[in-house]
């Protein structure tokens, strides 16, 4: 396998000793998060990662996941080409590697999230059959700004999500089948949902996946901005942080967060297609 300039490129799976290169390339994503810890790398991410090696070492990496009740959706968590190696077709080569991996796992579709302003990336993903979907906004919210949201309705409580509730929540909020089941099994995720004392079985009130290591809530879904406030108050209390990032694609919630003083830090668009 060679790149567009004729240099040898070798794809391979991640290894424990790749952590330094992973952390270095992770910073090229342009996100505010620090790289996940070595422990998270070795316990969760390494076995789901791929690297493209050149004569001087790693030139690109990707982290993947397989979602769906029967593993039918391949998810590209992130993909990074080293700054000095861009323009050599390595992104396309990595997508070819990932497509083969997902097909071997029985996946029929694949998906990822891209920054809509990243024209080369969107063009690459479109060229392999992916299409643009819904837009998400990532907000940075301070604990003190939660008070600027509409009051939460009385009678709400935030509770852990039970395993028996995962399918109903997936259907209610239109999530990728199997996604919540996957996250509920990981120690780096904490799933919570809203209940009302008068309707304990209602599932459309709201839910969130808290990721303490990153200080981010995604997915984050609420029936109204007031319901969102109840979730956010619980998240700040449970995690003990002064700032959180909230990922939302709800127009009313986005307006309420902006009015409360939250800062938009990134927009991403869902892209997906058949394999």
Protein Blocks (a to p, Z undefined) as FASTA:
>chain_A
ZZfkopacddddddfklmmmmmmmmmmnopabdcddfklmmmmmmmmcccdddfkocfbd
cddddedjkopaccdfbacddfklgonlpmmmmmmmmmmmmmmnopabdcddddfklmml
mmmmmmnopacddddddddddfklmmmpccddehiacddddfklmmmmmmmnopaehklm
mmmmpckbccdddddfklmmbckloccdddfknopacddddfbfklmmmmmmmmmmmnop
abdcdddfbfklmmmmmmnopacfbdcddddddZZ
